[in-house]
Amino acid sequence: MLASERIKRVEVGGDEFEKQVWEWKEKYGGIITNQIKRLGASCD
């Protein structure tokens, strides 16, 4: 996401980078889990 905006992680700063990581996780984390479940994998 940052690369598409031509921004490096070190330019953003630690706190802002962590905030963006959590936003990405909220948006895409469920998609990844659902894909794994559809493949029949158990995440126990």
mmCIF entry with sequence, helices, sheets and N, C-alpha, C, O atoms, coordinates in Angstrom:
data_MODEL
# 
_entry.id   MODEL 
# 
_entity.id                         1 
_entity.type                       polymer 
_entity.pdbx_number_of_molecules   1 
# 
_entity_poly.entity_id                      1 
_entity_poly.type                           'polypeptide(L)' 
_entity_poly.nstd_linkage                   no 
_entity_poly.nstd_monomer                   no 
_entity_poly.pdbx_seq_one_letter_code       MLASERIKRVEVGGDEFEKQVWEWKEKYGGIITNQIKRLGASCD 
_entity_poly.pdbx_seq_one_letter_code_can   MLASERIKRVEVGGDEFEKQVWEWKEKYGGIITNQIKRLGASCD 
_entity_poly.pdbx_strand_id                 A 
# 
loop_
_entity_poly_seq.entity_id 
_entity_poly_seq.num 
_entity_poly_seq.mon_id 
_entity_poly_seq.hetero 
1 1  MET n 
1 2  LEU n 
1 3  ALA n 
1 4  SER n 
1 5  GLU n 
1 6  ARG n 
1 7  ILE n 
1 8  LYS n 
1 9  ARG n 
1 10 VAL n 
1 11 GLU n 
1 12 VAL n 
1 13 GLY n 
1 14 GLY n 
1 15 ASP n 
1 16 GLU n 
1 17 PHE n 
1 18 GLU n 
1 19 LYS n 
1 20 GLN n 
1 21 VAL n 
1 22 TRP n 
1 23 GLU n 
1 24 TRP n 
1 25 LYS n 
1 26 GLU n 
1 27 LYS n 
1 28 TYR n 
1 29 GLY n 
1 30 GLY n 
1 31 ILE n 
1 32 ILE n 
1 33 THR n 
1 34 ASN n 
1 35 GLN n 
1 36 ILE n 
1 37 LYS n 
1 38 ARG n 
1 39 LEU n 
1 40 GLY n 
1 41 ALA n 
1 42 SER n 
1 43 CYS n 
1 44 ASP n 
# 
_struct_asym.id          A 
_struct_asym.entity_id   1 
# 
loop_
_struct_conf.conf_type_id 
_struct_conf.id 
_struct_conf.pdbx_PDB_helix_id 
_struct_conf.beg_label_comp_id 
_struct_conf.beg_label_asym_id 
_struct_conf.beg_label_seq_id 
_struct_conf.pdbx_beg_PDB_ins_code 
_struct_conf.end_label_comp_id 
_struct_conf.end_label_asym_id 
_struct_conf.end_label_seq_id 
_struct_conf.pdbx_end_PDB_ins_code 
_struct_conf.beg_auth_comp_id 
_struct_conf.beg_auth_asym_id 
_struct_conf.beg_auth_seq_id 
_struct_conf.end_auth_comp_id 
_struct_conf.end_auth_asym_id 
_struct_conf.end_auth_seq_id 
_struct_conf.pdbx_PDB_helix_class 
_struct_conf.details 
_struct_conf.pdbx_PDB_helix_length 
HELX_P HELX_P1 AA1 ALA A 3  ? GLU A 5  ? ALA A 3  GLU A 5  5 ? 3  
HELX_P HELX_P2 AA2 ARG A 9  ? VAL A 12 ? ARG A 9  VAL A 12 1 ? 4  
HELX_P HELX_P3 AA3 GLY A 14 ? ARG A 38 ? GLY A 14 ARG A 38 1 ? 25 
# 
_struct_conf_type.id          HELX_P 
_struct_conf_type.criteria    ? 
_struct_conf_type.reference   ? 
# 
loop_
_atom_site.group_PDB 
_atom_site.id 
_atom_site.type_symbol 
_atom_site.label_atom_id 
_atom_site.label_alt_id 
_atom_site.label_comp_id 
_atom_site.label_asym_id 
_atom_site.label_entity_id 
_atom_site.label_seq_id 
_atom_site.pdbx_PDB_ins_code 
_atom_site.Cartn_x 
_atom_site.Cartn_y 
_atom_site.Cartn_z 
_atom_site.occupancy 
_atom_site.B_iso_or_equiv 
_atom_site.pdbx_formal_charge 
_atom_site.auth_seq_id 
_atom_site.auth_comp_id 
_atom_site.auth_asym_id 
_atom_site.auth_atom_id 
_atom_site.pdbx_PDB_model_num 
ATOM 1   N N  . MET A 1 1  ? 0.829   -1.185  0.000  1.00 0.00 ? 1  MET A N  1 
ATOM 2   C CA . MET A 1 1  ? 0.000   0.000   0.000  1.00 0.00 ? 1  MET A CA 1 
ATOM 3   C C  . MET A 1 1  ? 0.879   1.256   0.000  1.00 0.00 ? 1  MET A C  1 
ATOM 4   O O  . MET A 1 1  ? 0.642   2.193   -0.762 1.00 0.00 ? 1  MET A O  1 
ATOM 5   N N  . LEU A 1 2  ? 1.891   1.258   0.862  1.00 0.00 ? 2  LEU A N  1 
ATOM 6   C CA . LEU A 1 2  ? 2.790   2.411   0.889  1.00 0.00 ? 2  LEU A CA 1 
ATOM 7   C C  . LEU A 1 2  ? 3.588   2.515   -0.398 1.00 0.00 ? 2  LEU A C  1 
ATOM 8   O O  . LEU A 1 2  ? 3.830   3.615   -0.895 1.00 0.00 ? 2  LEU A O  1 
ATOM 9   N N  . ALA A 1 3  ? 3.995   1.380   -0.938 1.00 0.00 ? 3  ALA A N  1 
ATOM 10  C CA . ALA A 1 3  ? 4.774   1.385   -2.175 1.00 0.00 ? 3  ALA A CA 1 
ATOM 11  C C  . ALA A 1 3  ? 3.982   1.994   -3.321 1.00 0.00 ? 3  ALA A C  1 
ATOM 12  O O  . ALA A 1 3  ? 4.544   2.693   -4.164 1.00 0.00 ? 3  ALA A O  1 
ATOM 13  N N  . SER A 1 4  ? 2.672   1.731   -3.358 1.00 0.00 ? 4  SER A N  1 
ATOM 14  C CA . SER A 1 4  ? 1.856   2.306   -4.425 1.00 0.00 ? 4  SER A CA 1 
ATOM 15  C C  . SER A 1 4  ? 1.788   3.829   -4.318 1.00 0.00 ? 4  SER A C  1 
ATOM 16  O O  . SER A 1 4  ? 1.571   4.522   -5.312 1.00 0.00 ? 4  SER A O  1 
ATOM 17  N N  . GLU A 1 5  ? 1.975   4.337   -3.111 1.00 0.00 ? 5  GLU A N  1 
ATOM 18  C CA . GLU A 1 5  ? 1.995   5.782   -2.888 1.00 0.00 ? 5  GLU A CA 1 
ATOM 19  C C  . GLU A 1 5  ? 3.427   6.336   -2.906 1.00 0.00 ? 5  GLU A C  1 
ATOM 20  O O  . GLU A 1 5  ? 3.649   7.522   -2.661 1.00 0.00 ? 5  GLU A O  1 
ATOM 21  N N  . ARG A 1 6  ? 4.400   5.448   -3.201 1.00 0.00 ? 6  ARG A N  1 
ATOM 22  C CA . ARG A 1 6  ? 5.822   5.799   -3.237 1.00 0.00 ? 6  ARG A CA 1 
ATOM 23  C C  . ARG A 1 6  ? 6.303   6.395   -1.918 1.00 0.00 ? 6  ARG A C  1 
ATOM 24  O O  . ARG A 1 6  ? 7.040   7.381   -1.894 1.00 0.00 ? 6  ARG A O  1 
ATOM 25  N N  . ILE A 1 7  ? 5.867   5.769   -0.816 1.00 0.00 ? 7  ILE A N  1 
ATOM 26  C CA . ILE A 1 7  ? 6.270   6.183   0.525  1.00 0.00 ? 7  ILE A CA 1 
ATOM 27  C C  . ILE A 1 7  ? 7.000   5.012   1.175  1.00 0.00 ? 7  ILE A C  1 
ATOM 28  O O  . ILE A 1 7  ? 6.545   3.870   1.104  1.00 0.00 ? 7  ILE A O  1 
ATOM 29  N N  . LYS A 1 8  ? 8.125   5.301   1.803  1.00 0.00 ? 8  LYS A N  1 
ATOM 30  C CA . LYS A 1 8  ? 8.872   4.269   2.516  1.00 0.00 ? 8  LYS A CA 1 
ATOM 31  C C  . LYS A 1 8  ? 8.423   4.231   3.974  1.00 0.00 ? 8  LYS A C  1 
ATOM 32  O O  . LYS A 1 8  ? 8.006   5.237   4.547  1.00 0.00 ? 8  LYS A O  1 
ATOM 33  N N  . ARG A 1 9  ? 8.524   3.038   4.554  1.00 0.00 ? 9  ARG A N  1 
ATOM 34  C CA . ARG A 1 9  ? 8.094   2.848   5.938  1.00 0.00 ? 9  ARG A CA 1 
ATOM 35  C C  . ARG A 1 9  ? 8.817   3.798   6.887  1.00 0.00 ? 9  ARG A C  1 
ATOM 36  O O  . ARG A 1 9  ? 8.200   4.350   7.798  1.00 0.00 ? 9  ARG A O  1 
ATOM 37  N N  . VAL A 1 10 ? 10.100  3.991   6.687  1.00 0.00 ? 10 VAL A N  1 
ATOM 38  C CA . VAL A 1 10 ? 10.873  4.857   7.578  1.00 0.00 ? 10 VAL A CA 1 
ATOM 39  C C  . VAL A 1 10 ? 10.459  6.316   7.459  1.00 0.00 ? 10 VAL A C  1 
ATOM 40  O O  . VAL A 1 10 ? 10.660  7.094   8.392  1.00 0.00 ? 10 VAL A O  1 
ATOM 41  N N  . GLU A 1 11 ? 9.884   6.695   6.326  1.00 0.00 ? 11 GLU A N  1 
ATOM 42  C CA . GLU A 1 11 ? 9.415   8.063   6.147  1.00 0.00 ? 11 GLU A CA 1 
ATOM 43  C C  . GLU A 1 11 ? 8.138   8.325   6.929  1.00 0.00 ? 11 GLU A C  1 
ATOM 44  O O  . GLU A 1 11 ? 7.868   9.457   7.333  1.00 0.00 ? 11 GLU A O  1 
ATOM 45  N N  . VAL A 1 12 ? 7.352   7.270   7.142  1.00 0.00 ? 12 VAL A N  1 
ATOM 46  C CA . VAL A 1 12 ? 6.073   7.415   7.823  1.00 0.00 ? 12 VAL A CA 1 
ATOM 47  C C  . VAL A 1 12 ? 6.261   7.523   9.330  1.00 0.00 ? 12 VAL A C  1 
ATOM 48  O O  . VAL A 1 12 ? 5.545   8.277   9.989  1.00 0.00 ? 12 VAL A O  1 
ATOM 49  N N  . GLY A 1 13 ? 7.208   6.785   9.879  1.00 0.00 ? 13 GLY A N  1 
ATOM 50  C CA . GLY A 1 13 ? 7.417   6.758   11.318 1.00 0.00 ? 13 GLY A CA 1 
ATOM 51  C C  . GLY A 1 13 ? 6.751   5.535   11.926 1.00 0.00 ? 13 GLY A C  1 
ATOM 52  O O  . GLY A 1 13 ? 5.789   5.004   11.371 1.00 0.00 ? 13 GLY A O  1 
ATOM 53  N N  . GLY A 1 14 ? 7.254   5.099   13.043 1.00 0.00 ? 14 GLY A N  1 
ATOM 54  C CA . GLY A 1 14 ? 6.806   3.861   13.669 1.00 0.00 ? 14 GLY A CA 1 
ATOM 55  C C  . GLY A 1 14 ? 5.345   3.832   14.057 1.00 0.00 ? 14 GLY A C  1 
ATOM 56  O O  . GLY A 1 14 ? 4.641   2.873   13.741 1.00 0.00 ? 14 GLY A O  1 
ATOM 57  N N  . ASP A 1 15 ? 4.882   4.856   14.729 1.00 0.00 ? 15 ASP A N  1 
ATOM 58  C CA . ASP A 1 15 ? 3.496   4.877   15.202 1.00 0.00 ? 15 ASP A CA 1 
ATOM 59  C C  . ASP A 1 15 ? 2.499   4.912   14.052 1.00 0.00 ? 15 ASP A C  1 
ATOM 60  O O  . ASP A 1 15 ? 1.494   4.201   14.069 1.00 0.00 ? 15 ASP A O  1 
ATOM 61  N N  . GLU A 1 16 ? 2.779   5.732   13.068 1.00 0.00 ? 16 GLU A N  1 
ATOM 62  C CA . GLU A 1 16 ? 1.881   5.842   11.913 1.00 0.00 ? 16 GLU A CA 1 
ATOM 63  C C  . GLU A 1 16 ? 1.891   4.550   11.109 1.00 0.00 ? 16 GLU A C  1 
ATOM 64  O O  . GLU A 1 16 ? 0.851   4.117   10.613 1.00 0.00 ? 16 GLU A O  1 
ATOM 65  N N  . PHE A 1 17 ? 3.080   3.925   10.977 1.00 0.00 ? 17 PHE A N  1 
ATOM 66  C CA . PHE A 1 17 ? 3.170   2.659   10.257 1.00 0.00 ? 17 PHE A CA 1 
ATOM 67  C C  . PHE A 1 17 ? 2.347   1.594   10.964 1.00 0.00 ? 17 PHE A C  1 
ATOM 68  O O  . PHE A 1 17 ? 1.618   0.846   10.313 1.00 0.00 ? 17 PHE A O  1 
ATOM 69  N N  . GLU A 1 18 ? 2.453   1.514   12.275 1.00 0.00 ? 18 GLU A N  1 
ATOM 70  C CA . GLU A 1 18 ? 1.684   0.527   13.042 1.00 0.00 ? 18 GLU A CA 1 
ATOM 71  C C  . GLU A 1 18 ? 0.182   0.769   12.875 1.00 0.00 ? 18 GLU A C  1 
ATOM 72  O O  . GLU A 1 18 ? -0.587  -0.182  12.740 1.00 0.00 ? 18 GLU A O  1 
ATOM 73  N N  . LYS A 1 19 ? -0.230  2.018   12.884 1.00 0.00 ? 19 LYS A N  1 
ATOM 74  C CA . LYS A 1 19 ? -1.636  2.364   12.681 1.00 0.00 ? 19 LYS A CA 1 
ATOM 75  C C  . LYS A 1 19 ? -2.118  1.863   11.319 1.00 0.00 ? 19 LYS A C  1 
ATOM 76  O O  . LYS A 1 19 ? -3.210  1.304   11.209 1.00 0.00 ? 19 LYS A O  1 
ATOM 77  N N  . GLN A 1 20 ? -1.304  2.065   10.287 1.00 0.00 ? 20 GLN A N  1 
ATOM 78  C CA . GLN A 1 20 ? -1.679  1.632   8.944  1.00 0.00 ? 20 GLN A CA 1 
ATOM 79  C C  . GLN A 1 20 ? -1.715  0.117   8.832  1.00 0.00 ? 20 GLN A C  1 
ATOM 80  O O  . GLN A 1 20 ? -2.545  -0.432  8.107  1.00 0.00 ? 20 GLN A O  1 
ATOM 81  N N  . VAL A 1 21 ? -0.821  -0.567  9.546  1.00 0.00 ? 21 VAL A N  1 
ATOM 82  C CA . VAL A 1 21 ? -0.827  -2.034  9.548  1.00 0.00 ? 21 VAL A CA 1 
ATOM 83  C C  . VAL A 1 21 ? -2.136  -2.549  10.134 1.00 0.00 ? 21 VAL A C  1 
ATOM 84  O O  . VAL A 1 21 ? -2.743  -3.462  9.574  1.00 0.00 ? 21 VAL A O  1 
ATOM 85  N N  . TRP A 1 22 ? -2.573  -1.985  11.240 1.00 0.00 ? 22 TRP A N  1 
ATOM 86  C CA . TRP A 1 22 ? -3.824  -2.426  11.864 1.00 0.00 ? 22 TRP A CA 1 
ATOM 87  C C  . TRP A 1 22 ? -5.024  -2.119  10.975 1.00 0.00 ? 22 TRP A C  1 
ATOM 88  O O  . TRP A 1 22 ? -5.971  -2.903  10.922 1.00 0.00 ? 22 TRP A O  1 
ATOM 89  N N  . GLU A 1 23 ? -4.994  -0.977  10.271 1.00 0.00 ? 23 GLU A N  1 
ATOM 90  C CA . GLU A 1 23 ? -6.079  -0.669  9.339  1.00 0.00 ? 23 GLU A CA 1 
ATOM 91  C C  . GLU A 1 23 ? -6.131  -1.694  8.212  1.00 0.00 ? 23 GLU A C  1 
ATOM 92  O O  . GLU A 1 23 ? -7.211  -2.123  7.806  1.00 0.00 ? 23 GLU A O  1 
ATOM 93  N N  . TRP A 1 24 ? -4.958  -2.087  7.707  1.00 0.00 ? 24 TRP A N  1 
ATOM 94  C CA . TRP A 1 24 ? -4.892  -3.102  6.647  1.00 0.00 ? 24 TRP A CA 1 
ATOM 95  C C  . TRP A 1 24 ? -5.433  -4.424  7.163  1.00 0.00 ? 24 TRP A C  1 
ATOM 96  O O  . TRP A 1 24 ? -6.175  -5.115  6.464  1.00 0.00 ? 24 TRP A O  1 
ATOM 97  N N  . LYS A 1 25 ? -5.062  -4.771  8.379  1.00 0.00 ? 25 LYS A N  1 
ATOM 98  C CA . LYS A 1 25 ? -5.513  -6.035  8.979  1.00 0.00 ? 25 LYS A CA 1 
ATOM 99  C C  . LYS A 1 25 ? -7.031  -6.050  9.124  1.00 0.00 ? 25 LYS A C  1 
ATOM 100 O O  . LYS A 1 25 ? -7.671  -7.063  8.842  1.00 0.00 ? 25 LYS A O  1 
ATOM 101 N N  . GLU A 1 26 ? -7.603  -4.944  9.557  1.00 0.00 ? 26 GLU A N  1 
ATOM 102 C CA . GLU A 1 26 ? -9.063  -4.857  9.702  1.00 0.00 ? 26 GLU A CA 1 
ATOM 103 C C  . GLU A 1 26 ? -9.750  -5.030  8.352  1.00 0.00 ? 26 GLU A C  1 
ATOM 104 O O  . GLU A 1 26 ? -10.807 -5.656  8.269  1.00 0.00 ? 26 GLU A O  1 
ATOM 105 N N  . LYS A 1 27 ? -9.163  -4.486  7.307  1.00 0.00 ? 27 LYS A N  1 
ATOM 106 C CA . LYS A 1 27 ? -9.780  -4.532  5.985  1.00 0.00 ? 27 LYS A CA 1 
ATOM 107 C C  . LYS A 1 27 ? -9.610  -5.889  5.306  1.00 0.00 ? 27 LYS A C  1 
ATOM 108 O O  . LYS A 1 27 ? -10.553 -6.395  4.698  1.00 0.00 ? 27 LYS A O  1 
ATOM 109 N N  . TYR A 1 28 ? -8.419  -6.484  5.401  1.00 0.00 ? 28 TYR A N  1 
ATOM 110 C CA . TYR A 1 28 ? -8.104  -7.683  4.631  1.00 0.00 ? 28 TYR A CA 1 
ATOM 111 C C  . TYR A 1 28 ? -7.940  -8.950  5.458  1.00 0.00 ? 28 TYR A C  1 
ATOM 112 O O  . TYR A 1 28 ? -7.911  -10.039 4.884  1.00 0.00 ? 28 TYR A O  1 
ATOM 113 N N  . GLY A 1 29 ? -7.833  -8.860  6.760  1.00 0.00 ? 29 GLY A N  1 
ATOM 114 C CA . GLY A 1 29 ? -7.589  -10.034 7.596  1.00 0.00 ? 29 GLY A CA 1 
ATOM 115 C C  . GLY A 1 29 ? -8.666  -11.095 7.471  1.00 0.00 ? 29 GLY A C  1 
ATOM 116 O O  . GLY A 1 29 ? -8.352  -12.284 7.417  1.00 0.00 ? 29 GLY A O  1 
ATOM 117 N N  . GLY A 1 30 ? -9.917  -10.697 7.425  1.00 0.00 ? 30 GLY A N  1 
ATOM 118 C CA . GLY A 1 30 ? -11.016 -11.643 7.296  1.00 0.00 ? 30 GLY A CA 1 
ATOM 119 C C  . GLY A 1 30 ? -11.034 -12.340 5.946  1.00 0.00 ? 30 GLY A C  1 
ATOM 120 O O  . GLY A 1 30 ? -11.425 -13.504 5.855  1.00 0.00 ? 30 GLY A O  1 
ATOM 121 N N  . ILE A 1 31 ? -10.621 -11.649 4.908  1.00 0.00 ? 31 ILE A N  1 
ATOM 122 C CA . ILE A 1 31 ? -10.589 -12.229 3.568  1.00 0.00 ? 31 ILE A CA 1 
ATOM 123 C C  . ILE A 1 31 ? -9.609  -13.400 3.538  1.00 0.00 ? 31 ILE A C  1 
ATOM 124 O O  . ILE A 1 31 ? -9.911  -14.462 2.995  1.00 0.00 ? 31 ILE A O  1 
ATOM 125 N N  . ILE A 1 32 ? -8.439  -13.193 4.125  1.00 0.00 ? 32 ILE A N  1 
ATOM 126 C CA . ILE A 1 32 ? -7.417  -14.232 4.135  1.00 0.00 ? 32 ILE A CA 1 
ATOM 127 C C  . ILE A 1 32 ? -7.914  -15.441 4.921  1.00 0.00 ? 32 ILE A C  1 
ATOM 128 O O  . ILE A 1 32 ? -7.739  -16.577 4.480  1.00 0.00 ? 32 ILE A O  1 
ATOM 129 N N  . THR A 1 33 ? -8.525  -15.215 6.066  1.00 0.00 ? 33 THR A N  1 
ATOM 130 C CA . THR A 1 33 ? -9.043  -16.313 6.877  1.00 0.00 ? 33 THR A CA 1 
ATOM 131 C C  . THR A 1 33 ? -10.117 -17.083 6.126  1.00 0.00 ? 33 THR A C  1 
ATOM 132 O O  . THR A 1 33 ? -10.132 -18.313 6.167  1.00 0.00 ? 33 THR A O  1 
ATOM 133 N N  . ASN A 1 34 ? -11.005 -16.393 5.451  1.00 0.00 ? 34 ASN A N  1 
ATOM 134 C CA . ASN A 1 34 ? -12.060 -17.065 4.684  1.00 0.00 ? 34 ASN A CA 1 
ATOM 135 C C  . ASN A 1 34 ? -11.486 -17.885 3.537  1.00 0.00 ? 34 ASN A C  1 
ATOM 136 O O  . ASN A 1 34 ? -11.997 -18.966 3.245  1.00 0.00 ? 34 ASN A O  1 
ATOM 137 N N  . GLN A 1 35 ? -10.445 -17.403 2.887  1.00 0.00 ? 35 GLN A N  1 
ATOM 138 C CA . GLN A 1 35 ? -9.810  -18.163 1.811  1.00 0.00 ? 35 GLN A CA 1 
ATOM 139 C C  . GLN A 1 35 ? -9.217  -19.464 2.353  1.00 0.00 ? 35 GLN A C  1 
ATOM 140 O O  . GLN A 1 35 ? -9.343  -20.516 1.727  1.00 0.00 ? 35 GLN A O  1 
ATOM 141 N N  . ILE A 1 36 ? -8.585  -19.388 3.491  1.00 0.00 ? 36 ILE A N  1 
ATOM 142 C CA . ILE A 1 36 ? -7.995  -20.581 4.110  1.00 0.00 ? 36 ILE A CA 1 
ATOM 143 C C  . ILE A 1 36 ? -9.090  -21.591 4.462  1.00 0.00 ? 36 ILE A C  1 
ATOM 144 O O  . ILE A 1 36 ? -8.925  -22.792 4.245  1.00 0.00 ? 36 ILE A O  1 
ATOM 145 N N  . LYS A 1 37 ? -10.196 -21.106 5.000  1.00 0.00 ? 37 LYS A N  1 
ATOM 146 C CA . LYS A 1 37 ? -11.308 -22.003 5.351  1.00 0.00 ? 37 LYS A CA 1 
ATOM 147 C C  . LYS A 1 37 ? -11.891 -22.663 4.115  1.00 0.00 ? 37 LYS A C  1 
ATOM 148 O O  . LYS A 1 37 ? -12.216 -23.850 4.148  1.00 0.00 ? 37 LYS A O  1 
ATOM 149 N N  . ARG A 1 38 ? -12.033 -21.906 3.007  1.00 0.00 ? 38 ARG A N  1 
ATOM 150 C CA . ARG A 1 38 ? -12.568 -22.483 1.777  1.00 0.00 ? 38 ARG A CA 1 
ATOM 151 C C  . ARG A 1 38 ? -11.669 -23.576 1.218  1.00 0.00 ? 38 ARG A C  1 
ATOM 152 O O  . ARG A 1 38 ? -12.138 -24.502 0.556  1.00 0.00 ? 38 ARG A O  1 
ATOM 153 N N  . LEU A 1 39 ? -10.382 -23.462 1.488  1.00 0.00 ? 39 LEU A N  1 
ATOM 154 C CA . LEU A 1 39 ? -9.459  -24.494 1.045  1.00 0.00 ? 39 LEU A CA 1 
ATOM 155 C C  . LEU A 1 39 ? -9.549  -25.750 1.919  1.00 0.00 ? 39 LEU A C  1 
ATOM 156 O O  . LEU A 1 39 ? -8.964  -26.782 1.592  1.00 0.00 ? 39 LEU A O  1 
ATOM 157 N N  . GLY A 1 40 ? -10.274 -25.657 3.014  1.00 0.00 ? 40 GLY A N  1 
ATOM 158 C CA . GLY A 1 40 ? -10.455 -26.788 3.899  1.00 0.00 ? 40 GLY A CA 1 
ATOM 159 C C  . GLY A 1 40 ? -9.429  -26.880 5.000  1.00 0.00 ? 40 GLY A C  1 
ATOM 160 O O  . GLY A 1 40 ? -9.361  -27.890 5.701  1.00 0.00 ? 40 GLY A O  1 
ATOM 161 N N  . ALA A 1 41 ? -8.633  -25.849 5.166  1.00 0.00 ? 41 ALA A N  1 
ATOM 162 C CA . ALA A 1 41 ? -7.613  -25.845 6.207  1.00 0.00 ? 41 ALA A CA 1 
ATOM 163 C C  . ALA A 1 41 ? -8.246  -25.447 7.534  1.00 0.00 ? 41 ALA A C  1 
ATOM 164 O O  . ALA A 1 41 ? -9.169  -24.636 7.587  1.00 0.00 ? 41 ALA A O  1 
ATOM 165 N N  . SER A 1 42 ? -7.731  -26.032 8.588  1.00 0.00 ? 42 SER A N  1 
ATOM 166 C CA . SER A 1 42 ? -8.168  -25.676 9.923  1.00 0.00 ? 42 SER A CA 1 
ATOM 167 C C  . SER A 1 42 ? -7.081  -24.872 10.607 1.00 0.00 ? 42 SER A C  1 
ATOM 168 O O  . SER A 1 42 ? -5.921  -25.284 10.627 1.00 0.00 ? 42 SER A O  1 
ATOM 169 N N  . CYS A 1 43 ? -7.439  -23.749 11.157 1.00 0.00 ? 43 CYS A N  1 
ATOM 170 C CA . CYS A 1 43 ? -6.450  -22.879 11.805 1.00 0.00 ? 43 CYS A CA 1 
ATOM 171 C C  . CYS A 1 43 ? -6.452  -23.072 13.317 1.00 0.00 ? 43 CYS A C  1 
ATOM 172 O O  . CYS A 1 43 ? -6.456  -22.109 14.084 1.00 0.00 ? 43 CYS A O  1 
ATOM 173 N N  . ASP A 1 44 ? -6.448  -24.316 13.720 1.00 0.00 ? 44 ASP A N  1 
ATOM 174 C CA . ASP A 1 44 ? -6.454  -24.623 15.152 1.00 0.00 ? 44 ASP A CA 1 
ATOM 175 C C  . ASP A 1 44 ? -5.096  -24.430 15.762 1.00 0.00 ? 44 ASP A C  1 
ATOM 176 O O  . ASP A 1 44 ? -4.922  -24.645 16.962 1.00 0.00 ? 44 ASP A O  1 
# 
